[in-house]
Amino acid sequence: MKEDHMLNGQLKPAYNLQISTQDQFILNYTLHQTSTDYQTLPLHIEQYENLYNILPEAVVADAGYGSDENYGILQQKGIEVYIKYNTFDKEQKEGTKAFSNDSLHYNEAENCLTCPMVSGWHTSVTGKG
């Protein structure tokens, strides 16, 4: 159960509902007894795969789902990851540019940049001499 951080006696949710959507249609939902979203993603993806016998092409989620475990699971399954890591906003406010060109590794042989957070993720580079 989530803590009542305002201490005002409000009801505390005992379940965490997760929903997968595409084009505003609900494709999958799971219910979890954990207050953190990042712990729900592996089972949610597993149920999606069991329902449809395929994996989603990509996962787009907020920083609450960002964890090394989740990045690894999604990469292993070949799912594109669009989840910022949980300290991204803090680092941006502090002036750290985690995804500036200086922090990405340029692979000259493949003409791509490699993301330091998700091993194996890369994007093509244009205009490189």
N, CA, C and O atoms as a printed pandas DataFrame, in Angstrom:
     atom_number atom_name residue_name chain_id  residue_number  x_coord  y_coord  z_coord
0              1         N          MET        A               1    0.830   -1.182    0.000
1              2        CA          MET        A               1    0.000    0.000    0.000
2              3         C          MET        A               1    0.877    1.248    0.000
3              4         O          MET        A               1    1.938    1.272    0.623
4              5         N          LYS        A               2    0.433    2.261   -0.690
5              6        CA          LYS        A               2    1.181    3.516   -0.733
6              7         C          LYS        A               2    0.999    4.268    0.580
7              8         O          LYS        A               2   -0.057    4.202    1.210
8              9         N          GLU        A               3    2.038    4.975    0.975
9             10        CA          GLU        A               3    1.976    5.756    2.205
10            11         C          GLU        A               3    1.130    7.006    1.999
11            12         O          GLU        A               3    1.099    7.582    0.911
12            13         N          ASP        A               4    0.453    7.411    3.053
13            14        CA          ASP        A               4   -0.341    8.633    3.051
14            15         C          ASP        A               4    0.595    9.785    3.426
15            16         O          ASP        A               4    0.631   10.210    4.581
16            17         N          HIS        A               5    1.356   10.291    2.440
17            18        CA          HIS        A               5    2.387   11.288    2.721
18            19         C          HIS        A               5    1.824   12.613    3.238
19            20         O          HIS        A               5    2.557   13.389    3.851
20            21         N          MET        A               6    0.555   12.881    3.007
21            22        CA          MET        A               6   -0.045   14.124    3.501
22            23         C          MET        A               6   -0.664   13.922    4.889
23            24         O          MET        A               6   -1.083   14.885    5.532
24            25         N          LEU        A               7   -0.718   12.688    5.337
25            26        CA          LEU        A               7   -1.256   12.353    6.664
26            27         C          LEU        A               7   -2.645   12.946    6.893
27            28         O          LEU        A               7   -2.937   13.482    7.962
28            29         N          ASN        A               8   -3.501   12.841    5.865
29            30        CA          ASN        A               8   -4.851   13.397    5.998
30            31         C          ASN        A               8   -5.936   12.320    5.980
31            32         O          ASN        A               8   -7.113   12.636    5.803
32            33         N          GLY        A               9   -5.561   11.066    6.157
33            34        CA          GLY        A               9   -6.533    9.999    6.270
34            35         C          GLY        A               9   -7.166    9.553    4.972
35            36         O          GLY        A               9   -8.183    8.860    4.995
36            37         N          GLN        A              10   -6.594    9.929    3.836
37            38        CA          GLN        A              10   -7.144    9.487    2.565
38            39         C          GLN        A              10   -6.924    7.990    2.387
39            40         O          GLN        A              10   -5.994    7.404    2.941
40            41         N          LEU        A              11   -7.812    7.389    1.593
41            42        CA          LEU        A              11   -7.653    5.971    1.296
42            43         C          LEU        A              11   -6.342    5.731    0.565
43            44         O          LEU        A              11   -5.920    6.548   -0.253
44            45         N          LYS        A              12   -5.711    4.627    0.857
45            46        CA          LYS        A              12   -4.447    4.277    0.223
46            47         C          LYS        A              12   -4.696    3.182   -0.805
47            48         O          LYS        A              12   -5.286    2.152   -0.479
48            49         N          PRO        A              13   -4.258    3.390   -2.036
49            50        CA          PRO        A              13   -4.452    2.349   -3.044
50            51         C          PRO        A              13   -3.672    1.087   -2.670
51            52         O          PRO        A              13   -2.523    1.167   -2.234
52            53         N          ALA        A              14   -4.291   -0.056   -2.840
53            54        CA          ALA        A              14   -3.622   -1.317   -2.529
54            55         C          ALA        A              14   -3.162   -2.035   -3.791
55            56         O          ALA        A              14   -2.450   -3.036   -3.706
56            57         N          TYR        A              15   -3.557   -1.541   -4.957
57            58        CA          TYR        A              15   -3.193   -2.185   -6.213
58            59         C          TYR        A              15   -2.662   -1.148   -7.198
59            60         O          TYR        A              15   -2.992    0.035   -7.116
60            61         N          ASN        A              16   -1.851   -1.607   -8.112
61            62        CA          ASN        A              16   -1.266   -0.747   -9.137
62            63         C          ASN        A              16   -1.706   -1.289  -10.488
63            64         O          ASN        A              16   -1.285   -2.375  -10.887
64            65         N          LEU        A              17   -2.541   -0.553  -11.189
65            66        CA          LEU        A              17   -3.074   -0.969  -12.475
66            67         C          LEU        A              17   -2.157   -0.489  -13.591
67            68         O          LEU        A              17   -1.788    0.685  -13.630
68            69         N          GLN        A              18   -1.785   -1.394  -14.503
69            70        CA          GLN        A              18   -0.960   -1.069  -15.659
70            71         C          GLN        A              18   -1.776   -1.328  -16.923
71            72         O          GLN        A              18   -2.502   -2.319  -17.012
72            73         N          ILE        A              19   -1.651   -0.437  -17.890
73            74        CA          ILE        A              19   -2.422   -0.553  -19.133
74            75         C          ILE        A              19   -1.497   -0.359  -20.322
75            76         O          ILE        A              19   -0.675    0.557  -20.331
76            77         N          SER        A              20   -1.630   -1.227  -21.333
77            78        CA          SER        A              20   -0.944   -1.060  -22.618
78            79         C          SER        A              20   -1.967   -0.571  -23.618
79            80         O          SER        A              20   -3.069   -1.113  -23.709
80            81         N          THR        A              21   -1.598    0.466  -24.378
81            82        CA          THR        A              21   -2.517    0.999  -25.378
82            83         C          THR        A              21   -1.821    1.144  -26.721
83            84         O          THR        A              21   -0.595    1.221  -26.808
84            85         N          GLN        A              22   -2.631    1.179  -27.754
85            86        CA          GLN        A              22   -2.162    1.499  -29.104
86            87         C          GLN        A              22   -3.295    2.230  -29.790
87            88         O          GLN        A              22   -4.425    1.743  -29.809
88            89         N          ASP        A              23   -3.009    3.396  -30.357
89            90        CA          ASP        A              23   -4.025    4.215  -31.014
90            91         C          ASP        A              23   -5.242    4.428  -30.110
91            92         O          ASP        A              23   -6.379    4.406  -30.583
92            93         N          GLN        A              24   -5.008    4.632  -28.836
93            94        CA          GLN        A              24   -6.008    4.903  -27.808
94            95         C          GLN        A              24   -6.919    3.718  -27.487
95            96         O          GLN        A              24   -7.960    3.898  -26.855
96            97         N          PHE        A              25   -6.546    2.518  -27.910
97            98        CA          PHE        A              25   -7.280    1.308  -27.546
98            99         C          PHE        A              25   -6.483    0.544  -26.503
99           100         O          PHE        A              25   -5.264    0.419  -26.618
100          101         N          ILE        A              26   -7.160    0.038  -25.494
101          102        CA          ILE        A              26   -6.498   -0.765  -24.470
102          103         C          ILE        A              26   -6.277   -2.163  -25.023
103          104         O          ILE        A              26   -7.219   -2.834  -25.445
104          105         N          LEU        A              27   -5.017   -2.594  -25.017
105          106        CA          LEU        A              27   -4.657   -3.924  -25.516
106          107         C          LEU        A              27   -4.399   -4.916  -24.396
107          108         O          LEU        A              27   -4.588   -6.119  -24.574
108          109         N          ASN        A              28   -3.969   -4.421  -23.246
109          110        CA          ASN        A              28   -3.581   -5.305  -22.157
110          111         C          ASN        A              28   -3.664   -4.516  -20.853
111          112         O          ASN        A              28   -3.411   -3.312  -20.823
112          113         N          TYR        A              29   -4.025   -5.219  -19.770
113          114        CA          TYR        A              29   -3.936   -4.602  -18.457
114          115         C          TYR        A              29   -3.495   -5.661  -17.459
115          116         O          TYR        A              29   -3.795   -6.845  -17.612
116          117         N          THR        A              30   -2.782   -5.215  -16.443
117          118        CA          THR        A              30   -2.362   -6.093  -15.348
118          119         C          THR        A              30   -2.554   -5.336  -14.042
119          120         O          THR        A              30   -2.511   -4.106  -14.003
120          121         N          LEU        A              31   -2.762   -6.084  -12.994
121          122        CA          LEU        A              31   -2.973   -5.529  -11.670
122          123         C          LEU        A              31   -1.887   -6.068  -10.758
123          124         O          LEU        A              31   -1.650   -7.276  -10.721
124          125         N          HIS        A              32   -1.221   -5.180  -10.017
125          126        CA          HIS        A              32   -0.063   -5.574   -9.209
126          127         C          HIS        A              32   -0.219   -5.067   -7.784
127          128         O          HIS        A              32   -0.828   -4.023   -7.552
128          129         N          GLN        A              33    0.326   -5.801   -6.843
129          130        CA          GLN        A              33    0.340   -5.376   -5.451
130          131         C          GLN        A              33    1.709   -4.800   -5.106
131          132         O          GLN        A              33    2.352   -5.230   -4.148
132          133         N          THR        A              34    2.139   -3.842   -5.881
133          134        CA          THR        A              34    3.385   -3.127   -5.620
134          135         C          THR        A              34    3.146   -1.662   -5.936
135          136         O          THR        A              34    2.403   -1.335   -6.862
136          137         N          SER        A              35    3.767   -0.789   -5.179
137          138        CA          SER        A              35    3.527    0.638   -5.374
138          139         C          SER        A              35    4.431    1.253   -6.436
139          140         O          SER        A              35    4.191    2.382   -6.866
140          141         N          THR        A              36    5.459    0.539   -6.866
141          142        CA          THR        A              36    6.384    1.106   -7.846
142          143         C          THR        A              36    6.119    0.546   -9.238
143          144         O          THR        A              36    5.935   -0.659   -9.409
144          145         N          ASP        A              37    6.101    1.425  -10.224
145          146        CA          ASP        A              37    5.814    1.015  -11.595
146          147         C          ASP        A              37    6.908    0.151  -12.201
147          148         O          ASP        A              37    6.610   -0.774  -12.957
148          149         N          TYR        A              38    8.177    0.435  -11.884
149          150        CA          TYR        A              38    9.246   -0.311  -12.549
150          151         C          TYR        A              38    9.185   -1.808  -12.266
151          152         O          TYR        A              38    9.641   -2.608  -13.083
152          153         N          GLN        A              39    8.630   -2.194  -11.128
153          154        CA          GLN        A              39    8.520   -3.619  -10.804
154          155         C          GLN        A              39    7.396   -4.302  -11.579
155          156         O          GLN        A              39    7.364   -5.531  -11.645
156          157         N          THR        A              40    6.486   -3.549  -12.157
157          158        CA          THR        A              40    5.339   -4.134  -12.848
158          159         C          THR        A              40    5.621   -4.460  -14.309
159          160         O          THR        A              40    4.931   -5.295  -14.895
160          161         N          LEU        A              41    6.617   -3.820  -14.906
161          162        CA          LEU        A              41    6.837   -3.937  -16.348
162          163         C          LEU        A              41    7.147   -5.359  -16.825
163          164         O          LEU        A              41    6.551   -5.788  -17.814
164          165         N          PRO        A              42    8.039   -6.111  -16.185
165          166        CA          PRO        A              42    8.334   -7.464  -16.694
166          167         C          PRO        A              42    7.099   -8.367  -16.789
167          168         O          PRO        A              42    6.904   -9.037  -17.804
168          169         N          LEU        A              43    6.272   -8.392  -15.754
169          170        CA          LEU        A              43    5.071   -9.237  -15.781
170          171         C          LEU        A              43    4.039   -8.713  -16.775
171          172         O          LEU        A              43    3.309   -9.488  -17.392
172          173         N          HIS        A              44    3.987   -7.410  -16.923
173          174        CA          HIS        A              44    3.044   -6.811  -17.876
174          175         C          HIS        A              44    3.412   -7.208  -19.308
175          176         O          HIS        A              44    2.540   -7.572  -20.096
176          177         N          ILE        A              45    4.686   -7.138  -19.638
177          178        CA          ILE        A              45    5.159   -7.535  -20.974
178          179         C          ILE        A              45    4.946   -9.033  -21.186
179          180         O          ILE        A              45    4.567   -9.466  -22.275
180          181         N          GLU        A              46    5.191   -9.816  -20.143
181          182        CA          GLU        A              46    4.991  -11.271  -20.234
182          183         C          GLU        A              46    3.523  -11.595  -20.541
183          184         O          GLU        A              46    3.238  -12.439  -21.390
184          185         N          GLN        A              47    2.598  -10.927  -19.855
185          186        CA          GLN        A              47    1.176  -11.182  -20.116
186          187         C          GLN        A              47    0.800  -10.750  -21.528
187          188         O          GLN        A              47    0.033  -11.444  -22.195
188          189         N          TYR        A              48    1.317   -9.626  -21.994
189          190        CA          TYR        A              48    1.051   -9.167  -23.359
190          191         C          TYR        A              48    1.480  -10.237  -24.363
191          192         O          TYR        A              48    0.745  -10.568  -25.293
192          193         N          GLU        A              49    2.676  -10.766  -24.154
193          194        CA          GLU        A              49    3.194  -11.811  -25.052
194          195         C          GLU        A              49    2.318  -13.065  -24.999
195          196         O          GLU        A              49    2.071  -13.684  -26.034
196          197         N          ASN        A              50    1.853  -13.444  -23.825
197          198        CA          ASN        A              50    0.988  -14.618  -23.688
198          199         C          ASN        A              50   -0.372  -14.411  -24.364
199          200         O          ASN        A              50   -0.935  -15.350  -24.927
200          201         N          LEU        A              51   -0.891  -13.198  -24.309
201          202        CA          LEU        A              51   -2.185  -12.906  -24.934
202          203         C          LEU        A              51   -2.128  -12.925  -26.455
203          204         O          LEU        A              51   -3.024  -13.459  -27.109
204          205         N          TYR        A              52   -1.070  -12.341  -27.017
205          206        CA          TYR        A              52   -1.019  -12.104  -28.463
206          207         C          TYR        A              52    0.017  -12.945  -29.208
207          208         O          TYR        A              52    0.087  -12.896  -30.436
208          209         N          ASN        A              53    0.814  -13.707  -28.480
209          210        CA          ASN        A              53    1.883  -14.523  -29.075
210          211         C          ASN        A              53    2.875  -13.693  -29.884
211          212         O          ASN        A              53    3.540  -14.216  -30.778
212          213         N          ILE        A              54    2.974  -12.425  -29.579
213          214        CA          ILE        A              54    3.975  -11.533  -30.145
214          215         C          ILE        A              54    4.367  -10.541  -29.053
215          216         O          ILE        A              54    3.701  -10.434  -28.023
216          217         N          LEU        A              55    5.443   -9.831  -29.294
217          218        CA          LEU        A              55    5.862   -8.779  -28.383
218          219         C          LEU        A              55    5.543   -7.426  -28.998
219          220         O          LEU        A              55    5.465   -7.307  -30.221
220          221         N          PRO        A              56    5.360   -6.410  -28.173
221          222        CA          PRO        A              56    5.184   -5.077  -28.746
222          223         C          PRO        A              56    6.484   -4.645  -29.427
223          224         O          PRO        A              56    7.572   -5.058  -29.025
224          225         N          GLU        A              57    6.359   -3.811  -30.457
225          226        CA          GLU        A              57    7.548   -3.319  -31.149
226          227         C          GLU        A              57    8.317   -2.325  -30.300
227          228         O          GLU        A              57    9.544   -2.263  -30.370
228          229         N          ALA        A              58    7.605   -1.546  -29.498
229          230        CA          ALA        A              58    8.236   -0.506  -28.681
230          231         C          ALA        A              58    7.451   -0.309  -27.395
231          232         O          ALA        A              58    6.254   -0.589  -27.328
232          233         N          VAL        A              59    8.144    0.176  -26.383
233          234        CA          VAL        A              59    7.516    0.552  -25.119
234          235         C          VAL        A              59    7.857    2.016  -24.864
235          236         O          VAL        A              59    9.025    2.406  -24.852
236          237         N          VAL        A              60    6.807    2.818  -24.660
237          238        CA          VAL        A              60    6.956    4.226  -24.305
238          239         C          VAL        A              60    6.379    4.376  -22.904
239          240         O          VAL        A              60    5.212    4.059  -22.674
240          241         N          ALA        A              61    7.188    4.855  -21.971
241          242        CA          ALA        A              61    6.718    4.979  -20.596
242          243         C          ALA        A              61    7.477    6.103  -19.894
243          244         O          ALA        A              61    8.519    6.553  -20.371
244          245         N          ASP        A              62    6.944    6.550  -18.760
245          246        CA          ASP        A              62    7.616    7.609  -18.017
246          247         C          ASP        A              62    8.761    7.045  -17.179
247          248         O          ASP        A              62    9.000    5.837  -17.158
248          249         N          ALA        A              63    9.456    7.936  -16.497
249          250        CA          ALA        A              63   10.659    7.565  -15.750
250          251         C          ALA        A              63   10.386    6.589  -14.615
251          252         O          ALA        A              63   11.318    5.959  -14.114
252          253         N          GLY        A              64    9.142    6.448  -14.200
253          254        CA          GLY        A              64    8.816    5.488  -13.146
254          255         C          GLY        A              64    9.113    4.048  -13.541
255          256         O          GLY        A              64    9.225    3.179  -12.677
256          257         N          TYR        A              65    9.240    3.792  -14.823
257          258        CA          TYR        A              65    9.539    2.445  -15.325
258          259         C          TYR        A              65   11.025    2.262  -15.618
259          260         O          TYR        A              65   11.463    1.164  -15.959
260          261         N          GLY        A              66   11.792    3.331  -15.486
261          262        CA          GLY        A              66   13.211    3.282  -15.818
262          263         C          GLY        A              66   14.029    2.535  -14.782
263          264         O          GLY        A              66   14.106    2.948  -13.625
264          265         N          SER        A              67   14.637    1.441  -15.197
265          266        CA          SER        A              67   15.564    0.689  -14.347
266          267         C          SER        A              67   16.468   -0.129  -15.251
267          268         O          SER        A              67   16.094   -0.480  -16.370
268          269         N          ASP        A              68   17.660   -0.429  -14.759
269          270        CA          ASP        A              68   18.581   -1.252  -15.542
270          271         C          ASP        A              68   17.954   -2.594  -15.892
271          272         O          ASP        A              68   18.130   -3.105  -16.998
272          273         N          GLU        A              69   17.216   -3.161  -14.933
273          274        CA          GLU        A              69   16.560   -4.457  -15.178
274          275         C          GLU        A              69   15.570   -4.352  -16.338
275          276         O          GLU        A              69   15.568   -5.199  -17.231
276          277         N          ASN        A              70   14.731   -3.317  -16.327
277          278        CA          ASN        A              70   13.739   -3.157  -17.390
278          279         C          ASN        A              70   14.384   -2.884  -18.738
279          280         O          ASN        A              70   13.958   -3.436  -19.752
280          281         N          TYR        A              71   15.423   -2.024  -18.762
281          282        CA          TYR        A              71   16.126   -1.776  -20.021
282          283         C          TYR        A              71   16.694   -3.080  -20.572
283          284         O          TYR        A              71   16.595   -3.346  -21.770
284          285         N          GLY        A              72   17.286   -3.891  -19.702
285          286        CA          GLY        A              72   17.868   -5.159  -20.132
286          287         C          GLY        A              72   16.836   -6.144  -20.650
287          288         O          GLY        A              72   17.056   -6.795  -21.671
288          289         N          ILE        A              73   15.718   -6.260  -19.957
289          290        CA          ILE        A              73   14.652   -7.177  -20.372
290          291         C          ILE        A              73   14.111   -6.782  -21.742
291          292         O          ILE        A              73   13.947   -7.629  -22.621
292          293         N          LEU        A              74   13.836   -5.500  -21.918
293          294        CA          LEU        A              74   13.282   -5.033  -23.189
294          295         C          LEU        A              74   14.294   -5.197  -24.327
295          296         O          LEU        A              74   13.927   -5.580  -25.437
296          297         N          GLN        A              75   15.553   -4.909  -24.050
297          298        CA          GLN        A              75   16.579   -5.088  -25.075
298          299         C          GLN        A              75   16.702   -6.568  -25.450
299          300         O          GLN        A              75   16.782   -6.902  -26.632
300          301         N          GLN        A              76   16.717   -7.451  -24.453
301          302        CA          GLN        A              76   16.825   -8.889  -24.699
302          303         C          GLN        A              76   15.667   -9.396  -25.558
303          304         O          GLN        A              76   15.844  -10.306  -26.367
304          305         N          LYS        A              77   14.491   -8.811  -25.382
305          306        CA          LYS        A              77   13.321   -9.230  -26.150
306          307         C          LYS        A              77   13.215   -8.508  -27.495
307          308         O          LYS        A              77   12.294   -8.775  -28.267
308          309         N          GLY        A              78   14.147   -7.600  -27.782
309          310        CA          GLY        A              78   14.136   -6.891  -29.053
310          311         C          GLY        A              78   13.083   -5.804  -29.146
311          312         O          GLY        A              78   12.637   -5.465  -30.242
312          313         N          ILE        A              79   12.681   -5.255  -28.012
313          314        CA          ILE        A              79   11.659   -4.208  -27.961
314          315         C          ILE        A              79   12.360   -2.849  -27.887
315          316         O          ILE        A              79   13.247   -2.651  -27.057
316          317         N          GLU        A              80   11.961   -1.917  -28.753
317          318        CA          GLU        A              80   12.523   -0.573  -28.701
318          319         C          GLU        A              80   12.105    0.086  -27.391
319          320         O          GLU        A              80   10.963   -0.049  -26.951
320          321         N          VAL        A              81   13.041    0.798  -26.776
321          322        CA          VAL        A              81   12.813    1.382  -25.455
322          323         C          VAL        A              81   12.759    2.901  -25.547
323          324         O          VAL        A              81   13.700    3.540  -26.018
324          325         N          TYR        A              82   11.652    3.467  -25.093
325          326        CA          TYR        A              82   11.510    4.911  -24.973
326          327         C          TYR        A              82   11.104    5.217  -23.533
327          328         O          TYR        A              82    9.987    5.659  -23.265
328          329         N          ILE        A              83   12.032    4.973  -22.619
329          330        CA          ILE        A              83   11.808    5.205  -21.193
330          331         C          ILE        A              83   13.014    5.969  -20.673
331          332         O          ILE        A              83   14.138    5.469  -20.727
332          333         N          LYS        A              84   12.790    7.170  -20.173
333          334        CA          LYS        A              84   13.927    7.877  -19.613
334          335         C          LYS        A              84   14.229    7.309  -18.233
335          336         O          LYS        A              84   13.335    6.844  -17.527
336          337         N          TYR        A              85   15.496    7.354  -17.866
337          338        CA          TYR        A              85   15.881    6.825  -16.573
338          339         C          TYR        A              85   15.427    7.781  -15.480
339          340         O          TYR        A              85   15.162    8.955  -15.740
340          341         N          ASN        A              86   15.339    7.267  -14.246
341          342        CA          ASN        A              86   14.649    7.987  -13.178
342          343         C          ASN        A              86   15.357    9.247  -12.680
343          344         O          ASN        A              86   14.732   10.040  -11.976
344          345         N          THR        A              87   16.613    9.465  -13.007
345          346        CA          THR        A              87   17.286   10.704  -12.591
346          347         C          THR        A              87   17.434   11.695  -13.743
347          348         O          THR        A              87   18.125   12.704  -13.600
348          349         N          PHE        A              88   16.805   11.428  -14.864
349          350        CA          PHE        A              88   16.943   12.270  -16.050
350          351         C          PHE        A              88   16.534   13.716  -15.774
351          352         O          PHE        A              88   17.302   14.635  -16.059
352          353         N          ASP        A              89   15.332   13.935  -15.221
353          354        CA          ASP        A              89   14.845   15.295  -14.975
354          355         C          ASP        A              89   15.749   16.046  -14.002
355          356         O          ASP        A              89   16.047   17.223  -14.207
356          357         N          LYS        A              90   16.180   15.372  -12.954
357          358        CA          LYS        A              90   17.071   15.998  -11.970
358          359         C          LYS        A              90   18.373   16.427  -12.637
359          360         O          LYS        A              90   18.854   17.536  -12.406
360          361         N          GLU        A              91   18.941   15.559  -13.459
361          362        CA          GLU        A              91   20.191   15.880  -14.139
362          363         C          GLU        A              91   20.008   17.034  -15.119
363          364         O          GLU        A              91   20.914   17.851  -15.286
364          365         N          GLN        A              92   18.857   17.113  -15.764
365          366        CA          GLN        A              92   18.609   18.216  -16.690
366          367         C          GLN        A              92   18.526   19.537  -15.933
367          368         O          GLN        A              92   19.043   20.553  -16.397
368          369         N          LYS        A              93   17.881   19.528  -14.778
369          370        CA          LYS        A              93   17.770   20.746  -13.968
370          371         C          LYS        A              93   19.128   21.198  -13.448
371          372         O          LYS        A              93   19.389   22.393  -13.314
372          373         N          GLU        A              94   19.990   20.224  -13.157
373          374        CA          GLU        A              94   21.320   20.538  -12.636
374          375         C          GLU        A              94   22.296   20.888  -13.749
375          376         O          GLU        A              94   23.450   21.221  -13.479
376          377         N          GLY        A              95   21.849   20.818  -14.990
377          378        CA          GLY        A              95   22.710   21.181  -16.100
378          379         C          GLY        A              95   23.479   20.027  -16.705
379          380         O          GLY        A              95   24.241   20.232  -17.649
380          381         N          THR        A              96   23.305   18.819  -16.193
381          382        CA          THR        A              96   23.969   17.660  -16.770
382          383         C          THR        A              96   23.220   17.250  -18.019
383          384         O          THR        A              96   22.011   17.025  -17.966
384          385         N          LYS        A              97   23.891   17.152  -19.109
385          386        CA          LYS        A              97   23.266   16.755  -20.365
386          387         C          LYS        A              97   23.664   15.301  -20.657
387          388         O          LYS        A              97   24.614   15.035  -21.393
388          389         N          ALA        A              98   22.919   14.379  -20.064
389          390        CA          ALA        A              98   23.256   12.962  -20.178
390          391         C          ALA        A              98   23.259   12.485  -21.620
391          392         O          ALA        A              98   24.021   11.583  -21.967
392          393         N          PHE        A              99   22.418   13.075  -22.468
393          394        CA          PHE        A              99   22.330   12.611  -23.837
394          395         C          PHE        A              99   22.823   13.652  -24.830
395          396         O          PHE        A              99   22.372   13.685  -25.975
396          397         N          SER        A             100   23.747   14.502  -24.395
397          398        CA          SER        A             100   24.362   15.420  -25.341
398          399         C          SER        A             100   25.332   14.624  -26.211
399          400         O          SER        A             100   25.686   13.495  -25.874
400          401         N          ASN        A             101   25.749   15.195  -27.300
401          402        CA          ASN        A             101   26.681   14.496  -28.190
402          403         C          ASN        A             101   27.958   14.080  -27.478
403          404         O          ASN        A             101   28.575   13.079  -27.841
404          405         N          ASP        A             102   28.361   14.847  -26.460
405          406        CA          ASP        A             102   29.578   14.515  -25.725
406          407         C          ASP        A             102   29.448   13.226  -24.919
407          408         O          ASP        A             102   30.454   12.567  -24.656
408          409         N          SER        A             103   28.230   12.853  -24.519
409          410        CA          SER        A             103   28.051   11.668  -23.681
410          411         C          SER        A             103   27.710   10.414  -24.487
411          412         O          SER        A             103   27.672    9.316  -23.931
412          413         N          LEU        A             104   27.461   10.564  -25.792
413          414        CA          LEU        A             104   27.164    9.421  -26.643
414          415         C          LEU        A             104   28.437    8.961  -27.337
415          416         O          LEU        A             104   29.263    9.779  -27.745
416          417         N          HIS        A             105   28.587    7.668  -27.467
417          418        CA          HIS        A             105   29.761    7.112  -28.138
418          419         C          HIS        A             105   29.486    7.028  -29.639
419          420         O          HIS        A             105   28.487    6.444  -30.060
420          421         N          TYR        A             106   30.372    7.612  -30.440
421          422        CA          TYR        A             106   30.230    7.555  -31.887
422          423         C          TYR        A             106   30.985    6.349  -32.425
423          424         O          TYR        A             106   32.196    6.228  -32.239
424          425         N          ASN        A             107   30.261    5.459  -33.093
425          426        CA          ASN        A             107   30.845    4.278  -33.718
426          427         C          ASN        A             107   31.053    4.606  -35.192
427          428         O          ASN        A             107   30.108    4.599  -35.980
428          429         N          GLU        A             108   32.293    4.892  -35.552
429          430        CA          GLU        A             108   32.595    5.333  -36.915
430          431         C          GLU        A             108   32.307    4.240  -37.938
431          432         O          GLU        A             108   31.842    4.541  -39.037
432          433         N          ALA        A             109   32.573    2.980  -37.603
433          434        CA          ALA        A             109   32.375    1.870  -38.545
434          435         C          ALA        A             109   30.907    1.732  -38.946
435          436         O          ALA        A             109   30.603    1.450  -40.105
436          437         N          GLU        A             110   29.993    1.932  -37.986
437          438        CA          GLU        A             110   28.566    1.786  -38.269
438          439         C          GLU        A             110   27.859    3.132  -38.429
439          440         O          GLU        A             110   26.652    3.176  -38.666
440          441         N          ASN        A             111   28.611    4.232  -38.301
441          442        CA          ASN        A             111   28.061    5.575  -38.410
442          443         C          ASN        A             111   26.833    5.758  -37.521
443          444         O          ASN        A             111   25.758    6.134  -37.990
444          445         N          CYS        A             112   27.017    5.482  -36.225
445          446        CA          CYS        A             112   25.904    5.604  -35.288
446          447         C          CYS        A             112   26.397    6.086  -33.938
447          448         O          CYS        A             112   27.585    6.000  -33.629
448          449         N          LEU        A             113   25.467    6.597  -33.134
449          450        CA          LEU        A             113   25.734    6.966  -31.756
450          451         C          LEU        A             113   25.154    5.889  -30.854
451          452         O          LEU        A             113   24.075    5.363  -31.125
452          453         N          THR        A             114   25.865    5.561  -29.784
453          454        CA          THR        A             114   25.409    4.533  -28.852
454          455         C          THR        A             114   25.007    5.200  -27.544
455          456         O          THR        A             114   25.763    5.990  -26.980
456          457         N          CYS        A             115   23.816    4.875  -27.071
457          458        CA          CYS        A             115   23.299    5.410  -25.817
458          459         C          CYS        A             115   24.026    4.763  -24.643
459          460         O          CYS        A             115   24.147    3.539  -24.605
460          461         N          PRO        A             116   24.514    5.553  -23.682
461          462        CA          PRO        A             116   25.211    4.967  -22.539
462          463         C          PRO        A             116   24.281    4.247  -21.565
463          464         O          PRO        A             116   24.747    3.438  -20.763
464          465         N          MET        A             117   22.967    4.524  -21.618
465          466        CA          MET        A             117   22.031    3.909  -20.687
466          467         C          MET        A             117   21.505    2.562  -21.167
467          468         O          MET        A             117   21.186    1.698  -20.350
468          469         N          VAL        A             118   21.414    2.376  -22.446
469          470        CA          VAL        A             118   20.841    1.141  -22.976
470          471         C          VAL        A             118   21.847    0.536  -23.939
471          472         O          VAL        A             118   21.962    0.961  -25.088
472          473         N          SER        A             119   22.555   -0.438  -23.467
473          474        CA          SER        A             119   23.571   -1.082  -24.293
474          475         C          SER        A             119   22.929   -1.672  -25.539
475          476         O          SER        A             119   21.920   -2.374  -25.459
476          477         N          GLY        A             120   23.517   -1.384  -26.674
477          478        CA          GLY        A             120   22.990   -1.921  -27.920
478          479         C          GLY        A             120   22.057   -0.971  -28.641
479          480         O          GLY        A             120   21.759   -1.172  -29.819
480          481         N          TRP        A             121   21.585    0.077  -27.945
481          482        CA          TRP        A             121   20.707    1.035  -28.602
482          483         C          TRP        A             121   21.572    2.022  -29.356
483          484         O          TRP        A             121   22.569    2.509  -28.823
484          485         N          HIS        A             122   21.208    2.318  -30.574
485          486        CA          HIS        A             122   21.952    3.317  -31.337
486          487         C          HIS        A             122   21.049    3.978  -32.352
487          488         O          HIS        A             122   19.972    3.483  -32.685
488          489         N          THR        A             123   21.516    5.097  -32.827
489          490        CA          THR        A             123   20.766    5.821  -33.843
490          491         C          THR        A             123   21.724    6.245  -34.944
491          492         O          THR        A             123   22.885    6.555  -34.678
492          493         N          SER        A             124   21.246    6.259  -36.158
493          494        CA          SER        A             124   22.079    6.662  -37.288
494          495         C          SER        A             124   22.423    8.135  -37.181
495          496         O          SER        A             124   21.659    8.942  -36.650
496          497         N          VAL        A             125   23.578    8.454  -37.695
497          498        CA          VAL        A             125   24.058    9.817  -37.673
498          499         C          VAL        A             125   24.129   10.320  -39.095
499          500         O          VAL        A             125   24.639    9.635  -39.982
500          501         N          THR        A             126   23.622   11.505  -39.311
501          502        CA          THR        A             126   23.739   12.103  -40.644
502          503         C          THR        A             126   24.624   13.340  -40.538
503          504         O          THR        A             126   24.684   13.997  -39.499
504          505         N          GLY        A             127   25.300   13.636  -41.626
505          506        CA          GLY        A             127   26.121   14.830  -41.663
506          507         C          GLY        A             127   27.470   14.675  -41.007
507          508         O          GLY        A             127   28.189   15.666  -40.884
508          509         N          LYS        A             128   27.856   13.492  -40.580
509          510        CA          LYS        A             128   29.173   13.267  -40.029
510          511         C          LYS        A             128   30.163   13.139  -41.155
511          512         O          LYS        A             128   29.916   12.407  -42.114
512          513         N          GLY        A             129   31.280   13.835  -41.063
513          514        CA          GLY        A             129   32.264   13.837  -42.137
514          515         C          GLY        A             129   33.115   12.647  -42.119
515          516         O          GLY        A             129   33.996   12.506  -42.967
